[in-house]
Amino acid sequence: MTNVRPSVPVEEQSRSSLGSRPYLLLLPVLVPLSGVLTLIVESSGRMPAEEPMDSTDVIWLIMYTVAAATGAVILSHVPRHRVGLAQLLFGLLGGFAVAFYGISVLLANAAAMSAAAVGEGVAAAAVTSGFLLLPASILLFPTGELPSRRWRPLAWLMGLGVVIGSFASFV
């Protein structure tokens, strides 16, 4: 049998229309800024010719921004809500992956090849961990809690998948 906790009415959860933590709404702004950084790197002529930024990358940035904004709004109204945290992390990790890729291209010269490789590894790990967080947010939807205790092994397996997948992508 599932333990049901009494919920707090929405009126008591937030004090204003922006919620109790409006500063969280500034975090999604970082995602499009990472795209601007990568666009500046591309316009400088240092981006590899085989991987120019195109409309697909812009669509991904929009998706990351929307996910980060959704998570920030949820967390500003209901602190420590796991679905909001998963959405915010997905958006921010995707945006930071774009930024790390742009930085790794800037560092890609003979003197800093190892730094560029680390930057690309961090970008790959960020994207992988972000995509592995999506099933977690579906599992925790809508309350931010697992449906029952029986789902704990799956949640631990998903967490292990995030760690192994991110490490494998980095390597």
C-alpha positions as CSV (number, residue, x, y, z in Angstrom):
1,M,0.0,0.0,0.0
2,T,1.3,3.5,-0.8
3,N,1.8,6.0,1.9
4,V,0.0,9.2,0.9
5,R,1.2,12.4,2.5
6,P,-1.2,15.3,3.0
7,S,-0.4,18.0,0.5
8,V,-0.1,21.6,1.3
9,P,-2.5,23.9,-0.6
10,V,-0.9,25.8,-3.5
11,E,-1.8,29.1,-1.8
12,E,0.5,28.2,1.1
13,Q,3.4,27.0,-1.0
14,S,4.2,30.3,-2.6
15,R,3.9,33.9,-1.4
16,S,4.0,35.7,-4.7
17,S,3.3,34.9,-8.4
18,L,7.1,34.3,-8.8
19,G,7.2,31.9,-5.9
20,S,9.4,32.0,-2.8
21,R,12.7,31.8,-4.8
22,P,12.5,34.1,-7.8
23,Y,16.3,34.1,-8.2
24,L,16.1,30.5,-9.6
25,L,14.4,32.0,-12.7
26,L,17.8,33.6,-13.7
27,L,19.4,30.2,-14.2
28,P,17.7,29.4,-17.5
29,V,19.2,32.5,-19.0
30,L,22.6,30.8,-18.9
31,V,21.5,28.2,-21.5
32,P,21.0,30.6,-24.4
33,L,24.1,32.5,-23.4
34,S,26.1,29.3,-23.9
35,G,24.7,29.1,-27.4
36,V,25.8,32.7,-28.0
37,L,29.3,31.8,-26.8
38,T,29.4,28.9,-29.3
39,L,28.1,31.1,-32.1
40,I,30.8,33.7,-31.3
41,V,33.4,30.9,-31.5
42,E,32.0,29.8,-34.8
43,S,32.0,33.3,-36.3
44,S,35.7,33.6,-35.3
45,G,36.5,30.9,-37.8
46,R,37.9,28.4,-35.3
47,M,35.0,26.0,-35.4
48,P,35.7,22.8,-37.4
49,A,34.3,23.0,-40.9
50,E,32.6,19.6,-40.5
51,E,30.6,20.7,-37.4
52,P,29.0,24.1,-38.0
53,M,26.2,25.3,-35.8
54,D,22.9,24.8,-37.7
55,S,19.2,25.0,-37.1
56,T,19.2,21.6,-35.3
57,D,21.6,23.1,-32.6
58,V,19.3,26.0,-32.2
59,I,16.3,23.7,-31.6
60,W,18.3,21.8,-29.0
61,L,19.2,25.1,-27.3
62,I,15.5,26.0,-27.2
63,M,14.6,22.6,-25.7
64,Y,17.3,23.0,-23.1
65,T,16.1,26.5,-22.3
66,V,12.5,25.4,-21.9
67,A,13.5,22.5,-19.7
68,A,15.6,24.7,-17.5
69,A,12.9,27.3,-17.3
70,T,10.3,24.7,-16.4
71,G,12.5,23.3,-13.7
72,A,13.2,26.8,-12.3
73,V,9.5,27.7,-12.1
74,I,8.7,24.4,-10.3
75,L,11.6,24.9,-7.9
76,S,10.7,28.5,-7.2
77,H,7.2,27.4,-6.1
78,V,8.0,24.1,-4.5
79,P,11.5,23.9,-3.2
80,R,13.3,20.5,-3.4
81,H,10.8,19.1,-5.9
82,R,12.6,16.3,-7.7
83,V,10.9,16.7,-11.1
84,G,11.8,20.4,-11.1
85,L,15.4,19.6,-10.1
86,A,15.6,16.9,-12.9
87,Q,14.3,19.4,-15.5
88,L,16.6,22.2,-14.3
89,L,19.6,19.9,-14.4
90,F,18.7,18.6,-17.8
91,G,18.5,22.1,-19.3
92,L,21.6,23.4,-17.5
93,L,23.7,20.3,-18.4
94,G,22.7,20.6,-22.0
95,G,23.5,24.3,-22.1
96,F,26.8,23.8,-20.3
97,A,27.7,21.0,-22.8
98,V,27.2,23.6,-25.6
99,A,29.4,26.0,-23.7
100,F,32.1,23.4,-23.0
101,Y,32.2,22.5,-26.7
102,G,32.7,26.1,-27.7
103,I,35.5,26.5,-25.1
104,S,37.2,23.3,-26.2
105,V,37.2,24.6,-29.8
106,L,38.8,27.8,-28.5
107,L,41.5,25.8,-26.7
108,A,42.2,23.5,-29.6
109,N,45.7,24.4,-30.7
110,A,49.0,22.6,-30.4
111,A,49.7,23.9,-26.8
112,A,46.3,23.1,-25.3
113,M,45.1,19.9,-27.0
114,S,44.7,18.0,-23.7
115,A,42.5,20.9,-22.4
116,A,40.4,20.7,-25.5
117,A,40.0,17.0,-25.2
118,V,38.9,17.4,-21.5
119,G,36.4,20.1,-22.6
120,E,34.9,17.8,-25.2
121,G,34.8,15.0,-22.7
122,V,33.0,17.2,-20.2
123,A,30.5,18.2,-22.9
124,A,29.8,14.6,-23.8
125,A,29.4,13.6,-20.1
126,A,27.0,16.5,-19.5
127,V,24.8,15.7,-22.4
128,T,24.7,12.0,-21.5
129,S,23.9,12.6,-17.8
130,G,21.2,15.2,-18.9
131,F,19.5,12.7,-21.1
132,L,19.6,10.0,-18.5
133,L,17.8,12.4,-16.1
134,L,14.8,12.5,-18.3
135,P,13.5,9.1,-17.4
136,A,14.0,10.0,-13.8
137,S,11.7,13.0,-14.1
138,I,9.1,10.8,-15.8
139,L,9.3,8.3,-12.9
140,L,8.9,11.0,-10.3
141,F,6.1,12.9,-12.0
142,P,3.8,14.5,-10.8
143,T,4.5,14.5,-7.0
144,G,8.3,14.3,-7.0
145,E,8.2,11.0,-5.2
146,L,8.4,7.4,-6.4
147,P,5.0,5.8,-6.8
148,S,5.9,3.1,-4.2
149,R,8.9,1.5,-2.4
150,R,9.0,-1.1,-5.2
151,W,10.4,1.5,-7.6
152,R,13.5,2.1,-5.5
153,P,15.7,-0.6,-7.3
154,L,14.8,1.0,-10.6
155,A,15.7,4.5,-9.2
156,W,19.1,3.2,-8.0
157,L,19.7,1.5,-11.3
158,M,18.9,4.8,-13.1
159,G,21.3,6.6,-10.9
160,L,24.0,4.0,-11.6
161,G,23.3,4.4,-15.3
162,V,23.8,8.2,-15.0
163,V,27.2,7.6,-13.3
164,I,28.4,4.9,-15.7
165,G,27.0,6.6,-18.8
166,S,28.6,9.9,-18.0
167,F,31.9,8.3,-17.2
168,A,31.8,6.3,-20.5
169,S,30.9,9.4,-22.5
170,F,33.8,11.4,-20.8
171,V,36.3,8.7,-21.7
